[in-house]
């Protein structure tokens, strides 16, 4: 019993990898099952955050360099730019089609 308590009190690489795997799974589930474009974007953000957790965890527990932290910052910047561009696209789609349902948007207009 003491080993379980000690394992849960001091998070290690395994804890972060399990958390990252859960986030990635939830994000993948949201991307594959949701029809609302905004929910799909939220799934993509969860996948990117899972990758960030992996980068930082491996940087902390495997080596002493800050390479993982730098890559995580670049991924956060990329995610912010992606969110801004996709929000503009979703707003434009809503303006033209009056829906954000991905299944209803199956044609391109000139």
PyMOL commands that set and color helices and strands:
alter all, ss='L'
color gray80, all
select helices_A, chain A and resi 2-9+13-33+37-61+67-97+102-104
alter helices_A, ss='H'
color red, helices_A
deselect
rebuild
show_as cartoon
